[in-house]
Amino acid sequence: MVYSIIVAALIAYFLGNLNGAIIVSSIFAKDDVRSHGSGNAGLTNMLRTYGKKAAAATFLCDLLKAALAVLLGRLLWGFEGGAIAGFFVIFGHMFPLFAHFRGGKGVACLAMVVLMENWVTFLILLLTSVAHFRLGEANGVFGIHRPGGSALNSTQVGSLRAAEKITWDPDFKGY
């Protein structure tokens, strides 16, 4: 049983190493996206460097690999296995062994993992991120790129606590 979770984590990490931006840029432009723009192997740099089609293909690759990792983790070890595999696919995306630990920021992978683990939490994070973005307080999805900010802002942390109460507490009757 312990071996199955280790296998799920390792497979998820190596799935995360398959960076969509690097793959798509090498297929579309026969080039490495990290040699342009910000030097990051991420969606924003793909959009700025190669355009919308390449960015959409990158986004799809990153979503699919995260979904595959979570599904594989669940298959091998249930719901907890999916969560652990989700962590490792994000970690593998951000710190890929085969790309000298220079990966993307993991936002698309994070979004898919959260969506697959708890759609209510995903929706709350998405709505608060959009609100913060519209107010000019965030530069990216899920508030991860806030200048000088933490990974999750205080509104999102409060929303996560509410989502956890709503979705996990069987005795929750409402606020």
Secondary structure as UniProt FT lines:
FT   HELIX           2..16
FT   HELIX           20..28
FT   HELIX           33..35
FT   TURN            37..38
FT   HELIX           43..50
FT   HELIX           52..94
FT   HELIX           97..99
FT   TURN            100..101
FT   HELIX           107..117
FT   HELIX           119..134
FT   TURN            135..136
FT   HELIX           141..143
FT   TURN            144..145
FT   TURN            147..148
FT   HELIX           154..168
FT   TURN            170..171
//
